[in-house]
Amino acid sequence: MLVDVYEQIERLIDLTDPALNHLYDLSVEEARALVMDGPPEGVSRIRGSFALIARRGRTVRMARSLDRPLRYFLAKRKEGPALIVSDRIDSIYEWLRGEGLAGQFRPSYTRMVPAHYVVELQLVGCPDPDPVYQRFFTPPAEKLPADLDVIGRAYISALAEEIAHWLRSVPGDEPIGACFSGGIDSGSVFLVAYHVMRKLGMSPSRLKAFVLDLGSGPDLSQARAFLETLGLSMFLEPIEGDPSALDVSETIRVVEDYKPLDVESATMALALAKGIRERYRDWRYLIDGDGGDENLKDYPVEANPELTIRSVVNNPMLYQEGWGVGKIKHSLTYSGGLSRSYVRTYATARRYGFSGFSPYTMPGVIVVAEAIPFIELTSYDLERLYALKGAVVSRGVEAVTGMRMPVFTKRRFQHGALSEDALRQRLPYREAEYRNRFLSLYE
């Protein structure tokens, strides 16, 4: 009888949209059963993009893929606790306000489900119980030989497989837009998608390469040179925008975060998505290269005082997950690494009604990336690390598609549509200012 009473007074409010789960081999109900009933590693059987919540009695379990944010907040009511789960902070707040519970809310009280973990909560009321974290994805490290040709073929073959799974799930009459700059990540995704579409008998005329052009950035000329080299310039479609229309306050509202590099990137992503939507009212599907930098550890170590090359190559999935659950530097509110910053891609696409896909975030690709013997290949040398991604990806693209991919110097997305000087004039703020703007949304 006690259990029945608890079931009457406890509430689980699931504000996520089940239709956004993009699963290949299982139904949403079957995937939820794996989260609820199976061992944590069983969740790794779920292929695709997902944010799942399952409940039995007082036990709630949640899990997500790297490309899907999932947040929760535990509210107190005199009738019993209420657990609110959503992909956004603002929707949690709006639900609380509608129930007269907004006084309990602080943005920092929300919690992010970290990617690659099952999070278990017990709805037992005050005091709030600590969640239990159980990892479901642990790829083995450094299993591949130190042979760039072998690594490249394995890495891009995995990328092609993920893209093929996704393309088969997209309705055959829908066009595909690649967010494109001619860089290594977006370039490889575009070429592999083009190759896979032809291999599967799909018309490549469905494909476009959208490049953002705000008037003074180098991406448009790079994108044009990339495609012209391969005789594919007919796929290029510039999306022009007005730099004066960039609105950092709107970006912060959409991504609900304040890290400067992510705010800058998301501002460009919003401009691109807005431009595509204004031109194509019914376009739905976008594909991009987000996650490629994280997989091949291609960020400037010197720019982050917390990092050394040893910490980068010795810590599994550091760029995907940050320092990891249970570590001092792991943010409970935001998670870490791409587990946190992928919102810059997810939320900006959702803002304009797009369904996005980043194949480099899929476990099948990350497994290969983690198997690369980074230590043996780099000998802890930064220049060798920075050269690795271009060597691996270009070899892999040629092995899988037969096309020799141009490789240009790395450049951040936000520095491609605008010059860096112009970007600094439009987005001159520091993290503290961005944080204050975010917090002001809830004052």
TORSEVO-60820 format. One record per residue: residue in one letter; x, y negated, z negated of N, C-alpha, C in turn. Coordinates in steps of 0.05 Angstrom, whole numbers. Layout:
BEGIN
a;X;Y;Z;X;Y;Z;X;Y;Z
...
! end
This chain:
BEGIN
m;17;24;0;0;0;0;17;-25;0
l;40;-24;-13;58;-47;-14;68;-54;14
v;74;-34;30;83;-39;57;61;-54;73
d;36;-45;70;14;-58;84;12;-88;77
v;16;-94;51;14;-122;42;36;-138;56
y;61;-127;56;83;-141;69;77;-145;99
e;66;-126;112;60;-129;140;40;-150;145
q;22;-156;126;2;-176;129;14;-204;125
i;34;-207;108;43;-234;101;69;-242;115
e;83;-224;127;107;-231;142;100;-237;171
r;115;-256;183;109;-263;210;135;-262;227
l;132;-252;251;154;-253;271;142;-268;294
i;153;-291;300;143;-308;322;164;-307;344
d;158;-293;366;176;-290;388;168;-310;410
l;185;-331;412;180;-352;432;195;-348;458
t;209;-326;460;223;-320;485;203;-311;507
d;211;-314;531;194;-305;554;204;-278;563
p;188;-257;559;197;-230;567;202;-228;597
a;190;-245;613;194;-244;642;222;-252;650
l;237;-265;632;264;-273;638;284;-251;634
n;275;-229;622;293;-205;621;295;-193;648
h;319;-191;658;323;-181;686;338;-154;684
l;322;-133;680;333;-106;675;332;-89;700
y;352;-72;704;354;-56;728;342;-28;725
d;348;-15;702;341;14;700;321;20;678
l;313;0;662;295;5;640;273;-16;640
s;251;-9;628;230;-29;623;238;-45;598
v;225;-67;594;230;-83;570;224;-67;545
e;202;-51;546;195;-35;523;216;-14;517
e;226;-1;537;248;19;533;273;6;522
a;279;-18;532;303;-32;522;300;-40;493
r;276;-49;486;271;-56;458;273;-31;440
a;264;-9;450;267;16;434;296;23;429
l;313;19;449;342;23;445;353;5;423
v;344;-20;424;354;-39;404;344;-31;376
m;319;-22;374;308;-16;348;317;11;336
d;318;31;354;320;59;343;348;71;347
g;362;63;368;386;77;374;410;67;359
p;433;81;361;457;70;350;465;45;366
p;480;26;354;486;1;368;498;5;395
e;516;24;398;529;28;424;509;36;446
g;485;46;438;465;53;458;455;29;473
v;457;5;461;448;-19;474;464;-24;499
s;489;-14;500;505;-18;524;494;-4;548
r;474;13;545;460;26;567;442;7;582
i;435;-16;570;417;-35;582;432;-50;603
r;425;-47;628;438;-61;650;422;-85;658
g;436;-108;661;423;-132;669;425;-154;649
s;407;-173;651;406;-196;633;383;-194;614
f;388;-198;588;367;-193;569;371;-209;543
a;348;-214;530;347;-225;503;323;-211;490
l;329;-192;471;309;-173;461;305;-176;431
i;281;-174;423;273;-174;394;255;-150;390
a;262;-134;369;246;-111;362;241;-111;332
r;218;-101;324;211;-101;295;198;-75;287
r;205;-66;263;191;-44;250;189;-51;221
g;165;-55;211;162;-63;183;176;-89;177
r;194;-88;157;208;-112;150;235;-115;165
t;241;-96;182;267;-97;196;263;-108;224
v;279;-128;230;280;-140;257;308;-137;268
r;309;-128;293;335;-127;306;334;-143;332
m;356;-156;338;358;-174;361;385;-168;376
a;384;-170;402;408;-166;418;405;-182;444
r;428;-190;455;427;-205;481;452;-200;497
s;449;-205;523;472;-204;540;487;-231;539
l;511;-232;549;527;-256;547;515;-280;561
d;498;-275;581;486;-297;596;459;-306;587
r;451;-298;562;425;-306;552;427;-315;524
p;422;-341;518;422;-350;490;398;-339;475
l;402;-335;449;380;-325;432;384;-336;404
r;365;-351;394;367;-364;368;345;-355;350
y;350;-359;324;328;-353;305;330;-372;281
f;308;-374;267;305;-390;243;286;-376;224
l;294;-374;199;277;-361;179;264;-383;162
a;238;-385;164;222;-405;149;209;-392;125
k;205;-409;105;191;-399;80;163;-409;80
r;144;-391;74;116;-398;70;106;-385;45
k;86;-396;33;76;-384;8;65;-356;13
e;56;-351;38;46;-324;45;68;-304;50
g;93;-314;54;115;-296;61;132;-309;83
p;155;-297;89;174;-309;108;164;-307;136
a;173;-326;152;167;-326;181;194;-329;196
l;199;-310;214;223;-311;230;215;-320;258
i;226;-343;267;220;-354;293;245;-349;311
v;240;-338;334;262;-331;353;256;-344;379
s;277;-356;391;273;-371;416;300;-373;430
d;300;-382;455;325;-388;469;333;-417;465
r;316;-433;451;322;-461;447;317;-470;418
i;332;-490;410;329;-502;383;303;-518;382
d;298;-534;404;275;-552;403;248;-537;401
s;246;-513;414;221;-499;412;217;-487;384
i;238;-480;370;235;-471;342;225;-495;326
y;237;-518;330;228;-542;315;199;-548;321
e;190;-547;346;163;-553;353;143;-534;340
w;150;-509;339;133;-489;325;131;-496;296
l;153;-502;283;152;-509;254;136;-534;249
r;139;-553;267;123;-578;263;94;-572;266
g;86;-555;285;58;-548;288;46;-534;264
e;63;-520;249;54;-505;225;58;-522;199
g;66;-547;202;71;-563;178;96;-556;163
l;115;-543;176;140;-534;163;165;-548;172
a;161;-571;186;184;-585;197;204;-595;176
g;194;-599;151;211;-608;130;234;-589;123
q;230;-563;130;251;-543;125;273;-543;146
f;268;-557;168;285;-554;192;310;-571;191
r;332;-560;198;357;-573;206;368;-558;230
p;378;-572;250;390;-557;273;411;-537;264
s;427;-544;243;448;-527;233;438;-503;218
y;412;-502;212;400;-479;199;392;-457;219
t;391;-465;244;385;-444;264;410;-426;268
r;406;-402;277;428;-383;281;427;-372;309
m;451;-369;321;454;-357;347;460;-328;344
v;446;-311;359;454;-283;360;479;-282;378
p;501;-272;367;525;-270;384;523;-249;405
a;534;-255;428;534;-235;450;548;-210;441
h;538;-187;451;551;-160;447;547;-149;419
y;528;-160;404;522;-150;377;492;-145;374
v;485;-124;359;458;-122;349;457;-135;321
v;439;-154;318;436;-168;293;411;-158;279
e;414;-149;254;392;-139;239;386;-156;215
l;360;-163;212;350;-179;190;328;-164;175
q;327;-169;149;305;-158;133;287;-182;124
l;262;-180;131;243;-201;124;233;-197;95
v;249;-206;76;243;-202;48;239;-228;33
g;240;-251;47;234;-276;33;258;-288;20
c;253;-303;-1;274;-319;-15;288;-301;-36
p;315;-301;-38;333;-316;-20;337;-303;7
d;344;-318;27;348;-308;54;370;-287;54
p;364;-263;65;385;-242;66;405;-248;88
d;430;-240;84;450;-242;106;443;-222;128
p;447;-230;153;443;-211;175;466;-190;175
v;460;-168;187;480;-147;191;487;-147;221
y;513;-148;227;522;-148;255;535;-122;262
q;526;-110;284;537;-85;294;544;-88;324
r;569;-85;330;578;-88;358;569;-65;375
f;559;-72;400;551;-51;418;568;-50;443
f;587;-68;446;603;-69;471;632;-73;463
t;648;-52;466;677;-53;459;693;-41;481
p;699;-56;501;714;-45;524;743;-40;516
p;755;-17;525;783;-11;518;801;-30;532
a;824;-36;519;842;-56;529;866;-43;544
e;875;-56;565;900;-50;578;902;-21;588
k;881;-12;601;880;16;611;889;18;641
l;890;-5;655;898;-5;683;928;-6;686
p;939;4;708;968;1;712;974;-28;719
a;999;-36;716;1008;-63;722;1013;-66;752
d;992;-61;768;993;-62;797;971;-81;806
l;978;-104;816;958;-124;823;938;-115;844
d;948;-98;863;929;-88;883;908;-69;871
v;917;-52;853;898;-33;840;879;-50;823
i;889;-69;808;872;-85;790;852;-101;807
g;862;-114;828;844;-130;844;822;-115;856
r;828;-91;868;807;-75;879;786;-66;858
a;796;-58;835;777;-49;814;760;-72;804
y;772;-96;801;757;-119;791;736;-128;810
i;743;-132;835;723;-142;855;704;-120;863
s;711;-95;861;692;-73;866;670;-74;845
a;678;-79;819;658;-82;798;641;-106;803
l;653;-128;812;637;-152;818;617;-146;840
a;625;-132;861;607;-125;883;584;-107;874
e;590;-89;855;569;-71;845;548;-87;830
e;557;-106;813;538;-122;798;521;-140;817
i;534;-152;837;519;-168;856;499;-151;871
a;507;-127;879;488;-109;893;464;-103;876
h;468;-96;850;446;-91;832;426;-115;832
w;438;-138;829;421;-162;828;406;-168;854
l;421;-166;876;408;-172;902;385;-152;907
r;388;-127;900;366;-108;904;341;-116;887
s;345;-130;866;323;-137;848;309;-163;857
v;322;-178;875;311;-203;884;292;-198;908
p;268;-209;908;249;-204;930;263;-210;957
g;258;-193;977;272;-195;1002;268;-220;1018
d;247;-235;1012;241;-260;1027;252;-284;1013
e;266;-281;990;275;-303;975;304;-311;984
p;309;-337;987;336;-346;994;354;-345;969
i;380;-344;974;400;-343;952;418;-367;955
g;421;-382;934;438;-405;933;463;-400;916
a;487;-403;928;511;-401;912;521;-428;904
c;525;-432;878;536;-457;868;566;-456;874
f;576;-473;891;601;-469;906;619;-493;904
s;645;-488;901;665;-509;902;688;-502;920
g;690;-476;928;714;-467;941;736;-458;922
g;731;-459;896;750;-449;877;750;-418;877
i;767;-407;860;770;-378;860;745;-364;852
d;732;-373;831;708;-359;820;684;-362;838
s;677;-387;845;654;-390;863;659;-380;891
g;684;-382;900;691;-372;926;689;-342;928
s;699;-328;908;698;-299;908;669;-289;906
v;653;-302;889;625;-294;887;610;-298;913
f;615;-321;926;601;-326;952;610;-305;973
l;636;-299;975;645;-280;996;635;-252;990
v;636;-244;965;627;-217;958;597;-215;962
a;582;-236;955;553;-235;960;547;-233;990
y;561;-249;1006;558;-247;1035;564;-219;1045
h;586;-207;1035;594;-180;1044;573;-160;1035
v;564;-161;1011;545;-142;1001;518;-144;1015
m;509;-169;1021;484;-172;1035;486;-159;1063
r;507;-162;1077;511;-149;1103;512;-119;1100
k;526;-109;1080;529;-81;1075;502;-68;1069
l;484;-82;1055;458;-72;1047;437;-77;1069
g;445;-88;1091;426;-93;1113;408;-117;1108
m;417;-135;1089;402;-160;1084;412;-182;1102
s;395;-200;1110;403;-221;1128;419;-242;1112
p;444;-247;1120;460;-268;1107;449;-296;1112
s;430;-299;1130;418;-325;1135;403;-335;1110
r;397;-316;1091;384;-324;1066;403;-339;1048
l;429;-339;1053;449;-349;1035;458;-377;1042
k;461;-394;1022;473;-421;1025;494;-425;1004
a;514;-442;1011;535;-450;991;530;-479;985
f;518;-484;961;512;-512;953;536;-524;939
v;546;-547;948;568;-561;935;558;-588;927
l;564;-596;903;556;-622;892;575;-644;902
d;564;-666;912;580;-688;922;570;-714;910
l;585;-725;892;577;-751;880;594;-774;891
g;608;-768;913;620;-790;928;650;-793;926
s;662;-784;905;691;-789;902;707;-765;893
g;694;-742;893;708;-718;883;719;-701;906
p;738;-683;899;752;-667;919;738;-641;927
d;716;-634;913;704;-607;918;693;-604;947
l;681;-625;957;668;-623;984;689;-616;1005
s;711;-630;1005;732;-624;1025;744;-597;1020
q;747;-589;995;758;-562;989;738;-540;998
a;713;-544;992;692;-524;1000;691;-522;1030
r;693;-544;1044;692;-544;1073;717;-529;1084
a;741;-535;1073;765;-521;1082;764;-491;1077
f;753;-484;1054;751;-455;1047;734;-441;1068
l;711;-451;1074;693;-437;1092;702;-438;1121
e;713;-461;1129;723;-463;1156;745;-443;1162
t;763;-438;1142;784;-419;1145;773;-391;1152
l;750;-385;1142;738;-358;1146;716;-358;1167
g;712;-380;1181;691;-382;1201;663;-381;1190
l;660;-391;1166;634;-389;1152;623;-417;1145
s;632;-438;1159;624;-465;1152;594;-470;1155
m;580;-453;1170;551;-457;1174;536;-453;1148
f;548;-440;1128;534;-435;1103;535;-459;1084
l;553;-478;1089;558;-500;1070;535;-520;1071
e;525;-528;1048;505;-549;1046;511;-568;1023
p;521;-591;1029;527;-611;1008;501;-621;995
i;503;-624;969;481;-636;954;491;-663;943
e;482;-685;955;492;-711;947;477;-721;922
g;491;-736;906;479;-747;882;490;-775;876
d;477;-789;859;485;-817;852;498;-816;825
p;524;-823;822;537;-822;796;523;-839;775
s;510;-861;784;496;-878;764;472;-864;751
a;463;-842;763;440;-827;752;449;-806;731
l;474;-802;727;483;-783;707;475;-793;679
d;463;-776;664;451;-784;638;460;-765;617
v;480;-773;602;491;-755;582;472;-749;560
s;454;-767;553;434;-762;533;415;-739;541
e;407;-739;567;391;-718;578;406;-691;577
t;431;-692;584;447;-667;583;447;-656;555
i;452;-672;535;453;-662;507;426;-651;499
r;404;-664;508;378;-654;501;374;-626;514
v;383;-623;538;379;-597;552;396;-575;541
v;422;-580;536;440;-559;527;441;-556;497
e;432;-576;482;430;-575;453;458;-569;441
d;478;-582;452;505;-579;442;520;-604;447
y;545;-606;437;559;-631;437;589;-628;444
k;598;-605;452;626;-601;459;631;-616;485
p;651;-634;485;654;-652;508;657;-638;535
l;674;-617;537;678;-604;563;652;-591;573
d;637;-580;554;612;-567;562;591;-588;570
v;591;-611;556;572;-632;563;579;-643;590
e;605;-647;596;613;-656;623;604;-637;645
s;610;-611;640;604;-590;660;573;-589;664
a;559;-590;642;530;-588;644;518;-612;658
t;530;-635;654;520;-659;668;522;-655;698
m;544;-643;708;546;-638;736;526;-616;745
a;523;-596;728;504;-574;735;476;-585;737
l;468;-603;720;442;-616;722;439;-632;748
a;460;-646;755;459;-662;780;455;-643;804
l;470;-621;804;468;-602;826;440;-589;827
a;430;-580;804;404;-567;803;382;-586;811
k;384;-611;802;364;-631;809;364;-636;839
g;388;-638;851;390;-643;879;378;-621;896
i;384;-596;888;373;-573;902;342;-573;900
r;332;-578;876;303;-577;872;289;-599;888
e;301;-622;889;289;-644;905;288;-637;934
r;307;-622;944;308;-615;972;291;-590;978
y;291;-571;959;277;-546;964;258;-541;940
r;233;-546;945;213;-545;923;209;-518;911
d;212;-497;928;205;-469;920;230;-451;915
w;254;-462;918;278;-445;914;279;-435;886
r;286;-409;883;286;-397;856;314;-387;848
y;329;-374;865;351;-357;857;378;-371;863
l;395;-372;842;422;-383;844;442;-363;833
i;465;-362;846;487;-345;836;512;-363;833
d;528;-357;814;552;-374;808;575;-358;797
g;597;-371;793;621;-357;784;628;-361;755
d;609;-370;739;614;-374;710;623;-348;697
g;644;-349;681;655;-326;668;681;-316;680
g;687;-326;705;712;-317;717;736;-327;703
d;736;-352;694;759;-362;678;763;-346;653
e;741;-340;639;743;-326;614;755;-298;618
n;746;-284;639;755;-257;643;785;-255;648
l;796;-274;664;824;-273;671;840;-293;654
k;829;-302;632;843;-319;612;856;-343;625
d;840;-357;643;851;-378;659;843;-405;649
y;851;-412;625;847;-439;614;874;-450;605
p;878;-476;606;904;-488;598;908;-485;567
v;925;-467;560;930;-462;531;940;-487;517
e;956;-503;532;967;-527;520;946;-548;511
a;923;-546;523;902;-566;517;887;-560;491
n;892;-537;480;878;-529;455;899;-523;433
p;901;-540;413;921;-537;392;918;-512;376
e;894;-499;377;890;-475;362;900;-450;376
l;909;-453;401;916;-429;417;946;-428;423
t;956;-403;425;982;-398;437;977;-376;458
i;996;-371;475;993;-350;494;990;-323;480
r;1003;-319;458;1001;-294;443;972;-290;433
s;960;-311;422;933;-308;412;914;-303;435
v;919;-314;459;901;-310;482;903;-282;492
v;927;-271;496;929;-244;508;926;-222;488
n;929;-228;462;928;-206;442;900;-203;429
n;882;-222;434;855;-221;422;835;-213;443
p;823;-189;441;804;-181;461;780;-200;463
m;773;-206;488;750;-223;494;749;-249;479
l;773;-261;474;774;-286;459;758;-308;473
y;761;-311;499;747;-332;513;717;-325;517
q;710;-300;516;681;-294;518;667;-297;492
e;680;-292;469;667;-291;444;678;-310;423
g;699;-325;429;712;-340;409;728;-322;390
w;732;-332;366;748;-316;347;734;-292;336
g;708;-291;340;693;-267;332;677;-269;307
v;657;-252;306;639;-251;283;655;-244;258
g;648;-258;236;662;-252;211;688;-267;207
k;696;-284;226;720;-300;224;712;-328;215
i;731;-342;202;726;-368;191;717;-388;212
k;729;-386;236;722;-405;257;698;-397;274
h;685;-376;267;661;-368;282;637;-385;272
s;624;-399;291;601;-415;284;575;-398;283
l;562;-398;260;537;-384;258;515;-398;274
t;517;-424;276;497;-439;291;500;-436;321
y;525;-433;330;530;-434;359;545;-409;370
s;554;-391;354;571;-369;364;597;-381;373
g;611;-368;392;637;-378;401;643;-370;430
g;663;-383;442;671;-377;469;648;-381;489
l;648;-364;509;626;-366;529;600;-357;517
s;600;-342;496;576;-335;481;561;-360;472
r;576;-381;467;565;-407;461;560;-424;486
s;581;-427;502;580;-447;523;565;-439;548
y;556;-414;550;540;-406;573;514;-422;575
v;506;-434;553;481;-450;553;484;-472;574
r;508;-481;580;512;-502;600;502;-493;628
t;503;-467;632;493;-455;658;464;-447;656
y;457;-433;634;430;-423;631;409;-446;629
a;414;-464;611;394;-485;605;391;-504;628
t;413;-511;642;411;-530;664;396;-517;687
a;400;-492;693;384;-478;714;355;-477;706
r;349;-470;681;321;-468;672;307;-495;673
r;322;-517;668;310;-543;667;296;-549;694
y;307;-539;716;295;-544;742;283;-519;754
g;277;-500;738;261;-477;747;276;-456;763
f;302;-454;760;318;-434;774;322;-409;758
s;325;-387;771;334;-362;758;363;-358;767
g;382;-361;748;410;-360;754;422;-333;748
f;445;-327;760;459;-302;756;489;-307;758
s;503;-299;738;532;-301;737;545;-273;735
p;552;-261;757;561;-233;756;586;-229;740
y;603;-249;737;627;-246;721;622;-243;692
t;597;-248;683;590;-244;655;580;-216;649
m;576;-200;669;565;-173;665;586;-154;654
p;577;-136;635;596;-118;622;612;-101;642
g;600;-93;664;615;-76;683;639;-90;695
v;638;-117;697;661;-132;706;681;-138;683
i;670;-144;660;687;-149;636;703;-125;628
v;692;-101;631;706;-76;625;732;-75;641
v;731;-82;667;755;-81;683;774;-103;675
a;764;-127;669;781;-149;661;796;-142;635
e;782;-130;616;795;-123;591;816;-100;594
a;813;-85;616;832;-63;621;858;-73;634
i;859;-98;641;883;-109;654;906;-111;633
p;930;-101;639;952;-103;620;965;-131;620
f;952;-149;608;961;-177;608;989;-181;597
i;995;-167;576;1021;-170;563;1043;-161;582
e;1040;-138;594;1060;-128;613;1062;-145;637
l;1040;-156;647;1041;-172;672;1052;-200;667
t;1049;-211;643;1057;-239;638;1082;-241;621
s;1088;-221;605;1111;-222;586;1109;-248;569
y;1085;-255;563;1079;-279;547;1089;-305;560
d;1088;-306;586;1096;-330;601;1072;-344;612
l;1068;-369;606;1044;-383;613;1040;-386;643
e;1062;-392;657;1059;-395;686;1051;-369;700
r;1061;-347;690;1053;-321;701;1023;-316;695
l;1015;-324;671;986;-320;664;969;-337;682
y;976;-362;687;960;-380;703;959;-371;732
a;979;-358;742;980;-348;769;965;-322;773
l;957;-309;751;947;-282;753;919;-281;766
k;902;-300;759;874;-298;770;874;-300;800
g;888;-319;811;888;-321;840;899;-297;854
a;920;-285;842;932;-261;854;913;-237;853
v;901;-233;830;883;-210;826;858;-213;844
v;845;-236;843;820;-240;857;824;-240;888
s;844;-254;897;848;-254;926;855;-227;937
r;871;-211;923;877;-184;931;851;-167;931
g;835;-170;910;811;-155;908;790;-161;930
v;787;-187;935;768;-195;956;776;-184;983
e;802;-185;989;811;-175;1015;807;-144;1016
a;813;-131;994;810;-101;994;781;-93;997
v;763;-108;985;734;-100;985;720;-110;1010
t;726;-135;1018;710;-147;1040;726;-149;1066
g;752;-146;1065;768;-150;1089;774;-179;1096
m;764;-198;1079;768;-226;1084;791;-236;1066
r;808;-253;1078;831;-264;1063;822;-291;1051
m;817;-291;1026;805;-314;1012;826;-335;1007
p;821;-360;1015;839;-382;1007;840;-386;977
v;862;-393;966;865;-398;937;875;-426;933
f;859;-442;920;867;-470;915;873;-473;885
t;887;-495;878;894;-501;851;869;-503;834
k;870;-492;809;847;-493;791;839;-521;785
r;813;-525;784;801;-551;776;775;-546;763
r;770;-560;741;744;-557;727;721;-568;745
f;697;-556;741;673;-564;756;669;-594;755
q;671;-606;731;665;-634;727;685;-652;740
h;708;-642;748;728;-658;762;727;-655;792
g;707;-640;802;705;-635;831;686;-652;845
a;664;-659;832;643;-676;845;650;-706;842
l;665;-712;821;674;-739;815;704;-738;810
s;718;-760;816;746;-761;808;747;-762;777
e;769;-754;766;771;-754;737;768;-782;726
d;779;-802;739;776;-830;730;747;-839;730
a;733;-832;751;704;-839;753;688;-824;731
l;695;-799;726;682;-784;705;685;-797;678
r;710;-806;672;715;-818;647;699;-844;643
q;694;-858;665;678;-883;664;649;-876;658
r;639;-854;669;611;-847;666;606;-832;640
l;625;-816;631;622;-800;606;646;-805;588
p;647;-829;576;672;-836;561;672;-827;531
y;652;-812;523;647;-808;495;663;-785;483
r;667;-785;458;681;-764;443;661;-746;430
e;671;-724;418;653;-704;407;635;-715;385
a;646;-732;368;630;-743;346;606;-759;357
e;610;-774;378;587;-789;390;567;-770;402
y;576;-749;416;557;-729;427;541;-715;404
r;555;-709;383;542;-696;360;521;-714;348
n;527;-740;345;507;-758;334;483;-761;352
r;487;-761;379;465;-762;397;447;-738;395
f;460;-715;391;444;-690;388;428;-691;362
l;441;-698;340;427;-698;314;404;-719;314
s;407;-740;330;387;-761;330;361;-751;342
l;362;-729;357;337;-718;367;318;-708;345
y;329;-703;321;313;-692;300;312;-710;275
e;319;-735;279;316;-754;257;288;-763;254
! end
